[in-house]
Amino acid sequence: MILGLDISTSITGATVLNESGEVVFCEAFDFRNKKYFPSLFVKGQETKALLREIAKAFKIEAVYIEQSLQSFRSGFSSAKTLSVLSRFNGIVSWLCYEIFDLQPEYIAATSARKKCGIKIPKGSKAKQCVINYVLDNVPDVSIEYTKHGNPKPHCFDKADSWVIAHAGWLDCQNKEK
């Protein structure tokens, strides 16, 4: 089974695919409440507990993690945000190594989308294109909506984690050939 993670300090998505590439688990873990998750270390402890639950339920044979952003782009995340995200990515990577006894493999979001056949037209928002693709092609990923009919924020992370898991599954299929 393949575990795909879309790591963020606000919401982390996790998807497990079986040997046939079917979704057996797809959830998002919301760390936005500063009262309950005041630091990276508390978020790390909670993530450790969640990963242990996944390890109990599934025999994970490969872990794929969305590669954290490597460069600063004007109008996007600040250097401070990128640094915090990179630290949390490192914490979760270590937890995966410790819990699953596997070195995670990293895949850039653009590469993962390309492997999955998801095209992002110029000027479009990648997250919206990904969730549209998942809605149209992956019925096992549940999407919840706000009262205004928009996908709830955690659903974007679930969809992103499916993309990482599916790209990892495709990678494993190619390695077996």
C-alpha positions as CSV (number, residue, x, y, z in Angstrom):
1,M,0.0,0.0,0.0
2,I,1.1,3.5,-0.8
3,L,0.8,6.5,1.6
4,G,0.6,9.9,0.0
5,L,1.0,13.1,2.1
6,D,0.3,16.7,1.4
7,I,2.0,18.3,4.3
8,S,1.1,21.7,5.6
9,T,1.2,23.4,9.0
10,S,-2.5,24.3,8.7
11,I,-4.1,21.2,7.1
12,T,-2.3,17.9,6.1
13,G,-3.9,15.5,3.7
14,A,-3.2,11.8,3.8
15,T,-4.3,9.1,1.2
16,V,-3.6,5.4,1.3
17,L,-4.0,3.4,-2.0
18,N,-4.0,-0.4,-2.2
19,E,-2.1,-2.5,-4.7
20,S,-4.7,-1.8,-7.4
21,G,-4.5,2.0,-6.9
22,E,-7.9,2.2,-5.2
23,V,-8.4,4.6,-2.3
24,V,-8.7,2.8,1.0
25,F,-8.2,5.9,3.2
26,C,-8.3,9.6,2.5
27,E,-8.5,12.2,5.2
28,A,-7.3,15.6,6.1
29,F,-6.0,16.7,9.5
30,D,-6.8,20.3,10.5
31,F,-4.2,22.0,12.6
32,R,-5.5,25.5,12.3
33,N,-6.8,25.9,15.8
34,K,-3.9,27.6,17.7
35,K,-5.5,26.8,21.0
36,Y,-5.1,23.0,20.4
37,F,-2.0,23.2,18.1
38,P,0.1,26.1,19.4
39,S,3.4,24.9,18.0
40,L,5.1,22.7,15.4
41,F,6.0,20.3,18.1
42,V,2.3,19.8,19.2
43,K,1.3,19.5,15.5
44,G,4.2,16.9,15.2
45,Q,2.9,14.9,18.2
46,E,-0.6,14.9,16.7
47,T,0.7,13.8,13.3
48,K,2.7,11.0,15.0
49,A,-0.5,9.7,16.6
50,L,-2.3,9.9,13.3
51,L,0.5,8.1,11.4
52,R,0.6,5.4,14.0
53,E,-3.2,4.8,13.4
54,I,-2.5,4.5,9.7
55,A,0.3,2.1,10.4
56,K,-2.0,-0.1,12.6
57,A,-4.7,-0.1,9.9
58,F,-2.6,-0.6,6.7
59,K,0.7,-2.3,5.7
60,I,2.4,0.8,4.1
61,E,5.1,-0.3,1.6
62,A,6.0,3.2,0.3
63,V,5.6,6.8,1.4
64,Y,5.4,9.7,-1.0
65,I,5.4,13.3,0.3
66,E,4.8,16.4,-1.7
67,Q,8.1,18.2,-1.9
68,S,8.1,21.5,0.0
69,L,8.5,24.6,-2.1
70,Q,12.2,25.3,-2.8
71,S,12.1,28.9,-3.7
72,F,10.5,32.2,-2.8
73,R,8.0,33.6,-5.3
74,S,6.7,37.1,-5.1
75,G,3.0,37.2,-4.2
76,F,3.0,33.7,-2.7
77,S,4.3,32.4,0.7
78,S,6.9,34.5,2.6
79,A,10.4,33.2,3.3
80,K,9.3,32.7,6.9
81,T,6.4,30.6,5.9
82,L,8.5,28.5,3.6
83,S,11.0,27.9,6.4
84,V,8.3,26.8,8.9
85,L,6.8,24.5,6.2
86,S,10.2,23.0,5.4
87,R,10.8,22.3,9.1
88,F,7.4,20.6,9.5
89,N,8.0,18.6,6.3
90,G,11.2,17.4,7.9
91,I,9.4,16.5,11.2
92,V,6.8,14.5,9.3
93,S,9.4,12.9,7.1
94,W,11.3,11.7,10.1
95,L,8.0,10.4,11.7
96,C,7.3,8.4,8.6
97,Y,10.8,6.9,8.6
98,E,10.4,6.0,12.3
99,I,6.8,4.6,12.2
100,F,6.9,2.9,8.8
101,D,10.6,2.1,8.7
102,L,10.6,3.6,5.2
103,Q,12.5,6.5,3.7
104,P,9.9,8.8,2.2
105,E,10.2,9.7,-1.5
106,Y,9.5,13.3,-2.5
107,I,7.6,14.4,-5.5
108,A,7.0,18.0,-6.6
109,A,3.3,18.9,-7.0
110,T,3.7,19.8,-10.6
111,S,5.4,16.5,-11.4
112,A,2.7,14.6,-9.5
113,R,-0.1,16.4,-11.4
114,K,1.6,15.7,-14.7
115,K,2.0,12.0,-13.9
116,C,-1.7,11.8,-13.0
117,G,-2.7,13.6,-16.3
118,I,-4.0,16.7,-14.6
119,K,-3.5,19.8,-16.8
120,I,-3.5,23.3,-15.3
121,P,-4.5,25.9,-17.9
122,K,-2.7,29.2,-17.8
123,G,-4.3,31.6,-15.3
124,S,-6.2,28.8,-13.5
125,K,-5.8,27.9,-9.9
126,A,-4.0,24.6,-9.5
127,K,-5.9,23.6,-6.4
128,Q,-9.3,24.1,-8.1
129,C,-8.2,22.1,-11.2
130,V,-7.0,19.3,-8.9
131,I,-10.2,19.1,-7.0
132,N,-12.3,19.2,-10.2
133,Y,-10.2,16.3,-11.6
134,V,-10.7,14.3,-8.4
135,L,-14.4,15.0,-8.4
136,D,-14.7,13.8,-12.0
137,N,-12.4,10.8,-11.8
138,V,-12.0,9.6,-8.2
139,P,-15.3,8.8,-6.6
140,D,-13.7,7.3,-3.4
141,V,-12.4,10.7,-2.3
142,S,-15.3,12.4,-0.4
143,I,-15.7,16.1,-0.8
144,E,-17.7,18.2,1.6
145,Y,-19.2,21.6,0.8
146,T,-19.8,24.9,2.6
147,K,-23.4,26.2,2.7
148,H,-22.4,28.3,-0.3
149,G,-21.6,25.2,-2.4
150,N,-17.8,25.6,-2.3
151,P,-15.5,22.7,-1.3
152,K,-14.4,22.9,2.4
153,P,-10.7,23.9,2.8
154,H,-9.6,20.4,4.0
155,C,-11.0,18.8,0.8
156,F,-8.3,20.5,-1.3
157,D,-5.7,18.8,0.9
158,K,-7.4,15.5,0.6
159,A,-7.4,15.9,-3.2
160,D,-3.7,16.9,-3.2
161,S,-2.8,13.9,-1.1
162,W,-4.6,11.7,-3.6
163,V,-2.5,13.2,-6.4
164,I,0.8,12.5,-4.5
165,A,-0.4,8.9,-3.6
166,H,-1.5,8.2,-7.1
167,A,1.7,9.6,-8.6
168,G,3.6,7.4,-6.2
169,W,1.5,4.4,-7.1
170,L,2.3,5.0,-10.8
171,D,5.9,5.3,-9.9
172,C,5.8,1.9,-8.1
173,Q,4.0,0.3,-11.1
174,N,6.8,1.5,-13.4
175,K,9.5,0.2,-11.0
176,E,7.9,-3.3,-11.1
177,K,8.0,-3.5,-14.9
